[in-house]
Amino acid sequence: MAKGLDERQSKFCGLCAGGIAPEEAARLAGYRKKGVEKTLLASEKIRAGIEAGRQRADGGEESAGKEEILGFLTGLMRDRKAADVKTRMRAAEILGKRAGVFEKESAGEEQERVVIVDDIP
């Protein structure tokens, strides 16, 4: 937990530092009141916490790896209690795109090509 911040504030800072929009970060951190992200961002402690999180992420040692990201998305997609349907669908879409689920499949038939030969003098 960041120095001088409670648990929700610290989570909000971490989510914002990770690239989550402030409105979504506030919701995920447990805030229910609309517009609370503006109040949070006005605080110097919160801005310092977000900046510290960004600097840690830029250092690379706390950056999420491929497996961690895939695990997070999979867990989010399956979490019916904590995540709303829109969030779960977005996670499923990202995973589906990565797996190539939405690619058009050719049914084994080759497309015909027309070759024009210009041999008239």
C-alpha positions in Angstrom: 0.0 0.0 0.0 1.3 3.4 -0.9 2.4 5.7 2.0 -0.5 7.7 3.4 -3.2 6.1 1.3 -6.0 3.7 2.4 -6.6 0.4 0.6 -9.1 1.8 -2.0 -7.0 4.9 -2.8 -3.9 2.6 -3.3 -5.9 0.4 -5.6 -7.2 3.4 -7.5 -3.6 4.6 -8.0 -2.4 1.2 -9.2 -5.2 0.9 -11.7 -4.7 4.4 -13.1 -0.9 3.8 -13.3 -1.7 0.7 -15.3 -3.6 2.6 -17.9 -7.2 2.2 -16.7 -9.4 5.2 -17.2 -10.0 7.1 -13.9 -13.8 6.5 -13.9 -13.3 2.7 -14.4 -10.4 2.6 -11.9 -12.7 4.3 -9.2 -15.4 1.7 -9.8 -13.0 -1.2 -9.7 -11.4 0.2 -6.5 -14.7 0.0 -4.8 -16.0 3.6 -5.0 -19.7 3.9 -5.8 -20.3 7.6 -5.9 -20.2 9.1 -9.5 -17.5 11.7 -10.1 -15.4 10.6 -7.1 -12.4 10.2 -9.5 -12.3 14.0 -10.0 -12.0 14.4 -6.2 -9.3 11.7 -6.0 -7.3 13.2 -8.8 -7.3 16.6 -7.2 -5.4 15.2 -4.2 -1.6 15.6 -4.3 -1.2 12.2 -2.5 -3.2 10.4 -5.2 -1.3 12.0 -8.0 2.0 11.1 -6.3 0.8 7.5 -5.9 -0.2 7.3 -9.6 3.2 8.7 -10.6 5.0 6.2 -8.3 3.1 3.4 -9.9 4.0 4.5 -13.4 7.7 4.7 -12.5 7.6 1.2 -11.0 5.9 -0.1 -14.2 8.5 1.7 -16.4 11.3 -0.1 -14.4 10.1 -3.4 -15.9 10.5 -5.5 -12.7 6.8 -5.2 -11.8 5.4 -5.3 -15.4 2.9 -8.0 -16.1 4.1 -10.8 -18.3 2.2 -12.6 -21.0 1.0 -15.4 -18.7 -0.1 -13.0 -16.0 -2.1 -10.9 -18.5 -3.8 -14.0 -20.0 -4.6 -15.3 -16.5 -6.1 -11.9 -15.5 -8.3 -11.7 -18.6 -9.4 -15.3 -18.2 -10.3 -14.8 -14.5 -12.1 -11.6 -15.4 -14.1 -13.3 -18.1 -15.2 -16.0 -15.7 -15.9 -13.8 -12.6 -19.7 -13.5 -12.6 -19.9 -11.9 -9.2 -17.4 -9.1 -9.4 -17.5 -8.1 -13.1 -20.4 -6.8 -15.1 -21.4 -8.5 -18.4 -19.8 -5.7 -20.5 -16.4 -6.1 -18.8 -16.6 -9.9 -19.1 -17.5 -9.7 -22.8 -14.6 -7.3 -23.5 -12.2 -9.7 -21.8 -13.6 -12.6 -23.8 -13.2 -10.5 -27.0 -9.6 -9.7 -26.3 -8.9 -13.4 -25.6 -10.8 -14.5 -28.7 -8.8 -12.1 -30.9 -5.5 -13.4 -29.5 -6.6 -17.0 -30.2 -7.7 -16.1 -33.7 -11.3 -17.2 -33.0 -12.7 -14.4 -35.2 -10.6 -15.0 -38.3 -12.4 -16.0 -41.4 -11.8 -19.6 -42.2 -11.4 -20.8 -45.7 -13.4 -23.9 -46.4 -10.5 -25.6 -48.2 -11.2 -24.0 -51.5 -8.7 -21.8 -53.2 -9.8 -18.5 -54.6 -9.6 -18.3 -58.4 -7.2 -15.7 -59.8 -7.5 -14.2 -63.2 -4.2 -13.6 -65.1 -4.3 -11.2 -68.0 -1.5 -11.6 -70.5 -0.8 -8.5 -72.7 0.8 -10.1 -75.7 -0.7 -8.0 -78.5 2.0 -6.0 -80.3 
